[in-house]
Amino acid sequence: MKHLIKINGYFYYNRRVPNEVRDLDPRNIVRVSLKTESRDQAQRKAVILNDQIESYWQTLLDDGMRHDDRRFARTICIARQMGFSYQPMAKVAALPIEELLERILALRDGTSKQVEALLGGRPEPELSVKAALEKFWGFSKERMMNKTPDQIRKWKNPRIKAVENFIAVIGNKDLKAITREDILAFRDWWLGRIQQDGKNPGSANKDFIHFKNVLETVSDNMKLSLDTPYLFKKIVLKTRFKQTRRPFSTDQIIKILESDKLNNLNSEAKWFLYAAAETGARPSEIVGLLPEDIKLNADIPHICIMDRKERTLKTPHSQRTIPLIGYALEAFQNMPHGFPRYRDKPDNLTNAVNQFLRQNDLLPSDQHSTYSFRHSFQDRILSVNMPDRIQAELMGHKFGRPVYGDGASLLQKSEWLHKIQVKCSS
């Protein structure tokens, strides 16, 4: 029979939408997995499915209605109300004779919609992996609330990457056609990249986690009943030791900040380095500061890193105040309104700064980067035996014990920070 193709050993019904119904059914191709490796079974199922789809197209023409997945969802609901689960016509035809008769007897004086619901009169819509990702964004709106465009982009990108990698290896399959073998093949592809290209297993695991989350979210919201625990069972790879960024020594920080080469860097990027050196704040937190967050006229000059509706912080514990001393105080005296050029664009800043430092031989090694300022800050506050709670409050980390009271005052924080000040007092 025509309209039959074989992909990865399994047969699919595959038919181009006729021109006469293209205005009502905008899909180019109707492709439905027949879930069999047998050509004989595939041909029998395809004949039934072809009749079903042609009847569906005729219904669209007769009623002047457009193809709509929601109508199919309503059909499922009717079947459930009548005490049955919806099955496409191909599956209804394969039911044991007793179950088929039970459905037919239930249709005495039934409406046309009830007939459709119990005998599979509407073809089950196919949802490809790529289409599922678009559905996923809609189901994940609350996860993107209160994020800046840059934060949304950074949240979306790894999920897009995971889906694109899967499609490149396995193909843009119907979600219900994804098998355990497909996931294992995806895993094998990643193992090849790890062995041949030296990729980190952590990158593979991120793909597995994000792809599983897309499938689970879409399945739960669309009631697809995908068995994701089985599909992804024991799929995670063991990761090797992760090499973190190395901290700068105090001498290395001074060498960078006092270098004449910084005069060739744009002023906002230069003063950002000064701020990072003595606050230990994340790049996104520094460039996200608004003018009202910079308190230069206070008894103890400081910055307030705030969680805002339009600009959320990495964690709830990231909200904090940091006294300004040394290089950081000098930075904000020169940038009292913050860093408008890079506000909500921290990646643009870190990319530009890292490239500049690298090209000008200001980074001690390949393991050093802009983020090394934060690692250095952590090492310095640890070296003076700063109390754990004050360390957590300055770094924006969760404190490991129950928190009572208001925490350290600005004065207490300032006194401790002066003990690790990088810039020599004039």
Sequence and secondary structure as in RCSB ss.txt:
>XXXX:A:sequence
MKHLIKINGYFYYNRRVPNEVRDLDPRNIVRVSLKTESRDQAQRKAVILNDQIESYWQTLLDDGMRHDDRRFART
ICIARQMGFSYQPMAKVAALPIEELLERILALRDGTSKQVEALLGGRPEPELSVKAALEKFWGFSKERMMNKTPD
QIRKWKNPRIKAVENFIAVIGNKDLKAITREDILAFRDWWLGRIQQDGKNPGSANKDFIHFKNVLETVSDNMKLS
LDTPYLFKKIVLKTRFKQTRRPFSTDQIIKILESDKLNNLNSEAKWFLYAAAETGARPSEIVGLLPEDIKLNADI
PHICIMDRKERTLKTPHSQRTIPLIGYALEAFQNMPHGFPRYRDKPDNLTNAVNQFLRQNDLLPSDQHSTYSFRH
SFQDRILSVNMPDRIQAELMGHKFGRPVYGDGASLLQKSEWLHKIQVKCSS
>XXXX:A:secstr
  SEEEETTEEEEEEE  GGGTTT   SEEEEE   S HHHHHHHHHHHHHHHHHHHHHHHHHT    HHHHHHH
HHHHHHTT     HHHHHTS HHHHHHHHHTTTT  HHHHHHHHT S     BHHHHHHHHHHHTHHHHTT  HH
HHHHHHHHHHHHHHHHHHHH S BGGG  HHHHHHHHHHHHHHHHHH   HHHHHHHHHHHHHHHHHHHHHHT  
  HHHHTTT               HHHHHHHHT GGGGGS HHHHHHHHHHHHH   HHHHHT  GGGEETTSSS
 EEEE  BTTB  SSGGG EEEE  HHHHHHHHH TT  TTTTT HHHHHHHHHHHHHHTT SSSTT  TTHHHH
HHHHHHHHTT  HHHHHHHHT   SS   SS   HHHHHHHHHTT  S   
